[in-house]
């Protein structure tokens, strides 16, 4: 039994385990390169984030 199955909340059948393995095996390919934007330098005039209007 692999550690992944130890994290599942219940026992899985052999069929379910095969489907999980098949799904994980399909996750192949190159990870795309991500270029992050250059952000402006923070200064004293930089607005601070506010939490009003955000769900609590």
Secondary structure, 3 states (H helix, E strand, C coil): CCHHHHCCCCCCCHHHHHHHHHHHHHCCCCCCCCCCCCCCCCCCCCCCCCCCCCCC
